[in-house]
């Protein structure tokens, strides 16, 4: 069968962002800034760079600003042009043109599995990418492209992996897998947030997936799992009985922006990649601590 690259990327953005309250009472977590762009923009850029031309946002109530961000702001664009800021106006005009954007509503936060199921009408007949916007991935080629390379070689769905400390396995979905080549694994089982004593490995699933459309049928067949939510890992475990699932220890760096500490580290990391911002960071540390970096 001819290999077809994924064209659609799904972003579950319906979460409540409770770790960042009270800020996220009115501002979606996905719209929090990382330097000069919201978090969600980084994920969309990755999807587009990976060859996706259609973006599906699974949203919830209070997420209207995500929709607004990926639309044209005619008045603002005109104002920037009239005030001589044409480069900035052109930059804003390009945002809605990154891809074709679709929106579907997850009425209640019932877990990642349920969020993915909400995207069925857009992806039911083809493989698709799933990106969790909390994870900003710095990689070349993109992590999603790396997963696609594994799918092209082996077929099936592909998960992104990262090795974590054994004591941290209770924070992640963990795979039981056998290595088929360096860094590439055939998945035999999955466990959601296992106790370190019961974890089958220290290989943790991170926020990038390429999934078979059959995942939707398996999502409909699972019961609520850990935390009373519909777990994507349970559906993938069910899918394993019928078709192969592979996993890749991706090459790149993950910035975990899903918690306050990680978001602060990510902001500093990205600032240090820009010479002007790096100087600001170093000068601020000097003024605040009397120590030079």
C-alpha positions as CSV (number, residue, x, y, z in Angstrom):
1,X,0.0,0.0,0.0
2,X,1.3,3.4,-0.9
3,X,2.5,5.4,2.1
4,X,0.6,8.7,2.7
5,X,2.0,11.3,5.0
6,X,-0.4,12.6,7.6
7,X,-2.1,15.9,6.7
8,X,-4.2,16.5,9.8
9,X,-3.0,17.4,13.3
10,X,-5.2,17.3,16.4
11,X,-4.7,19.6,19.4
12,X,-6.6,18.9,22.6
13,X,-7.0,22.3,24.1
14,X,-10.1,22.0,26.3
15,X,-8.3,21.6,29.6
16,X,-9.0,23.9,32.5
17,X,-5.4,24.8,33.2
18,X,-5.8,24.6,37.0
19,X,-2.1,24.6,37.6
20,X,-1.9,28.2,36.5
21,X,-4.9,29.6,38.3
22,X,-6.0,32.4,38.8
23,X,-4.3,33.4,35.5
24,X,-6.1,30.8,33.5
25,X,-9.5,31.8,34.8
26,X,-9.9,34.0,31.8
27,X,-6.8,33.2,29.6
28,X,-6.5,29.7,28.1
29,X,-3.3,28.0,29.2
30,X,-2.5,27.4,25.6
31,X,-2.4,31.1,25.0
32,X,0.2,31.8,27.7
33,X,3.2,33.5,26.1
34,X,6.5,31.9,25.5
35,X,8.6,34.9,24.5
36,X,6.6,36.5,21.7
37,X,4.1,33.8,20.8
38,X,1.5,31.7,22.7
39,X,2.3,28.1,23.4
40,X,-0.2,26.8,20.9
41,X,1.6,28.6,18.1
42,X,4.7,26.5,18.6
43,X,2.7,23.3,18.3
44,X,1.0,24.5,15.1
45,X,4.4,25.5,13.6
46,X,5.6,22.0,14.3
47,X,2.6,20.4,12.7
48,X,2.9,22.6,9.6
49,X,6.7,21.9,9.3
50,X,5.9,18.2,9.5
51,X,3.6,18.5,6.4
52,X,0.2,18.9,8.0
53,X,-2.1,21.3,6.3
54,X,-5.2,20.9,8.5
55,X,-5.3,21.7,12.2
56,X,-8.2,20.4,14.4
57,X,-8.6,22.1,17.8
58,X,-10.6,20.2,20.4
59,X,-11.7,23.2,22.5
60,X,-13.8,23.8,25.6
61,X,-15.7,26.8,27.0
62,X,-13.6,29.9,27.5
63,X,-11.3,29.1,24.7
64,X,-12.5,31.7,22.2
65,X,-9.2,33.5,22.1
66,X,-7.6,30.5,20.4
67,X,-10.1,30.8,17.6
68,X,-9.5,34.5,17.4
69,X,-5.7,34.2,17.4
70,X,-5.8,32.1,14.2
71,X,-8.1,34.5,12.4
72,X,-7.3,37.7,10.6
73,X,-7.3,40.9,12.7
74,X,-8.3,43.3,10.0
75,X,-8.3,46.4,12.1
76,X,-5.0,45.7,13.7
77,X,-3.4,44.8,10.4
78,X,-4.6,48.0,8.8
79,X,-3.4,50.0,11.8
80,X,0.1,48.5,11.7
81,X,0.3,49.3,8.0
82,X,-0.8,52.9,8.4
83,X,1.7,53.4,11.2
84,X,4.6,52.1,9.2
85,X,4.9,48.7,10.8
86,X,4.3,46.7,7.6
87,X,6.7,43.9,8.6
88,X,4.7,43.3,11.7
89,X,1.4,43.5,9.8
90,X,2.7,40.9,7.3
91,X,3.7,38.6,10.2
92,X,0.2,38.7,11.6
93,X,-1.4,38.1,8.2
94,X,0.6,34.8,7.9
95,X,-0.9,33.3,11.1
96,X,-4.3,32.4,9.7
97,X,-2.6,31.2,6.5
98,X,-0.5,28.5,8.3
99,X,-3.2,25.9,7.7
100,X,-6.9,25.2,7.5
101,X,-8.3,25.4,11.0
102,X,-11.2,23.4,12.4
103,X,-12.8,23.5,15.8
104,X,-14.8,21.0,17.7
105,X,-16.2,21.2,21.3
106,X,-15.4,18.9,24.2
107,X,-18.3,19.9,26.5
108,X,-16.8,18.4,29.6
109,X,-13.1,17.6,30.5
110,X,-13.3,13.8,30.5
111,X,-9.7,12.9,29.7
112,X,-7.3,12.8,26.8
113,X,-9.0,9.8,25.2
114,X,-12.4,11.6,25.1
115,X,-10.8,14.7,23.7
116,X,-9.3,12.6,20.8
117,X,-12.7,11.0,20.2
118,X,-14.2,14.4,19.7
119,X,-12.0,14.8,16.6
120,X,-13.3,11.7,14.9
121,X,-15.4,13.5,12.3
122,X,-12.3,15.1,10.9
123,X,-9.9,12.1,11.0
124,X,-11.9,8.9,10.9
125,X,-10.5,7.7,7.6
126,X,-6.8,8.5,7.9
127,X,-3.7,8.5,10.1
128,X,-3.3,11.8,12.0
129,X,-1.0,13.5,14.3
130,X,-1.8,14.3,17.9
131,X,0.1,17.1,19.6
132,X,-0.2,18.1,23.3
133,X,0.6,21.8,23.4
134,X,2.0,21.7,26.9
135,X,5.1,20.1,25.4
136,X,7.1,22.5,23.2
137,X,9.6,20.4,21.2
138,X,12.9,21.7,20.0
139,X,13.9,19.3,17.3
140,X,15.2,19.2,13.7
141,X,13.6,17.3,12.0
142,X,10.4,17.8,14.0
143,X,9.4,15.1,16.4
144,X,6.2,14.5,14.4
145,X,8.4,14.0,11.3
146,X,10.6,11.6,13.2
147,X,7.5,9.5,14.1
148,X,6.4,9.6,10.5
149,X,9.7,8.1,9.5
150,X,9.1,5.2,11.8
151,X,5.6,4.7,10.5
152,X,6.9,4.7,6.9
153,X,9.4,2.0,7.8
154,X,7.3,-0.3,10.0
155,X,3.7,0.8,9.7
156,X,1.2,1.2,12.5
157,X,0.7,4.0,15.0
158,X,3.8,5.5,16.6
159,X,4.3,7.1,20.0
160,X,7.1,9.4,21.1
161,X,9.2,8.3,24.1
162,X,11.5,9.8,26.6
163,X,13.5,7.9,29.3
164,X,12.6,9.1,32.7
165,X,13.8,8.3,36.2
166,X,12.1,5.3,37.6
167,X,10.7,7.2,40.6
168,X,8.9,9.5,38.1
169,X,7.0,6.8,36.2
170,X,3.8,7.7,38.2
171,X,3.6,10.9,36.3
172,X,3.4,9.4,32.8
173,X,2.0,6.7,30.5
174,X,4.7,4.0,30.4
175,X,5.3,1.4,27.7
176,X,6.3,-2.2,27.9
177,X,8.2,-2.6,24.7
178,X,11.0,-4.5,22.9
179,X,13.7,-2.7,20.9
180,X,13.7,-3.4,17.1
181,X,16.5,-1.1,16.3
182,X,18.4,1.6,18.3
183,X,15.7,3.9,19.7
184,X,12.8,2.2,18.0
185,X,10.5,-0.1,19.9
186,X,7.6,-2.5,19.2
187,X,5.0,-1.7,22.0
188,X,3.7,-4.7,23.9
189,X,1.6,-2.9,26.5
190,X,1.0,0.4,28.2
191,X,0.2,1.5,31.7
192,X,-1.1,4.9,32.8
193,X,0.9,6.5,35.6
194,X,2.1,3.3,37.3
195,X,3.7,3.1,40.7
196,X,7.4,2.9,40.2
197,X,7.5,-0.6,41.7
198,X,5.0,-1.8,39.1
199,X,6.2,0.1,36.0
200,X,7.2,-2.2,33.1
201,X,10.0,0.2,32.1
202,X,11.2,3.8,32.4
203,X,10.1,4.7,28.8
204,X,7.5,7.4,29.1
205,X,5.1,8.6,26.4
206,X,5.4,12.2,25.6
207,X,3.1,14.6,23.9
208,X,3.5,13.6,20.2
209,X,1.6,10.7,18.5
210,X,0.8,9.4,15.0
211,X,-2.4,7.4,15.3
212,X,-4.3,5.0,13.2
213,X,-8.0,6.0,12.6
214,X,-9.0,2.7,14.2
215,X,-8.2,4.4,17.6
216,X,-11.7,5.9,17.5
217,X,-13.3,2.5,17.5
218,X,-11.2,1.5,20.5
219,X,-11.9,4.7,22.3
220,X,-15.6,4.0,22.1
221,X,-15.0,0.5,23.6
222,X,-13.1,1.5,26.7
223,X,-14.4,2.2,30.2
224,X,-13.4,5.2,32.3
225,X,-9.9,4.6,33.7
226,X,-7.6,6.2,36.1
227,X,-9.1,9.4,37.6
228,X,-12.5,8.6,36.2
229,X,-11.4,9.7,32.8
230,X,-11.2,8.0,29.4
231,X,-7.5,7.3,29.0
232,X,-5.9,7.3,25.5
233,X,-3.4,4.7,26.8
234,X,-6.3,2.3,27.4
235,X,-7.5,2.6,23.9
236,X,-4.0,2.2,22.5
237,X,-3.6,-1.0,24.6
238,X,-6.8,-2.3,23.1
239,X,-5.7,-1.4,19.6
240,X,-2.5,-3.4,20.2
241,X,-4.5,-6.6,20.0
242,X,-5.3,-5.9,16.3
243,X,-2.5,-3.9,14.8
244,X,1.1,-2.9,15.6
245,X,2.1,0.1,17.6
246,X,5.7,1.4,17.6
247,X,7.5,4.0,19.6
248,X,10.5,6.2,19.2
249,X,12.9,7.8,21.6
250,X,12.8,11.1,19.8
251,X,15.9,13.3,19.2
252,X,15.4,16.8,20.5
253,X,14.6,18.7,23.6
254,X,11.2,18.9,25.3
255,X,10.2,22.1,27.2
256,X,7.4,21.1,29.7
257,X,5.2,24.2,29.9
258,X,2.4,22.4,31.6
259,X,3.5,23.4,35.1
260,X,4.7,26.8,36.4
261,X,8.3,25.6,37.1
262,X,8.6,24.2,33.6
263,X,7.1,27.3,31.9
264,X,9.6,29.5,33.7
265,X,12.5,27.3,32.6
266,X,11.1,27.2,29.1
267,X,10.9,31.0,29.0
268,X,14.5,31.3,30.1
269,X,15.7,28.6,27.7
270,X,14.0,30.3,24.7
271,X,15.3,33.8,25.8
272,X,18.9,32.5,26.0
273,X,18.7,31.4,22.4
274,X,18.2,35.1,21.4
275,X,21.4,37.3,21.8
276,X,19.4,40.4,22.8
277,X,17.2,38.6,25.3
278,X,20.1,36.6,26.6
279,X,21.8,39.8,27.6
280,X,18.7,40.9,29.4
281,X,18.6,37.7,31.4
282,X,22.3,37.9,32.3
283,X,22.0,41.6,33.3
284,X,18.9,40.9,35.4
285,X,20.6,38.0,37.3
286,X,23.6,40.2,38.0
287,X,21.4,43.0,39.3
288,X,19.3,40.7,41.5
289,X,22.0,38.5,42.8
290,X,25.3,40.2,42.3
291,X,26.5,37.1,40.4
292,X,27.5,36.9,36.8
293,X,26.4,34.0,34.6
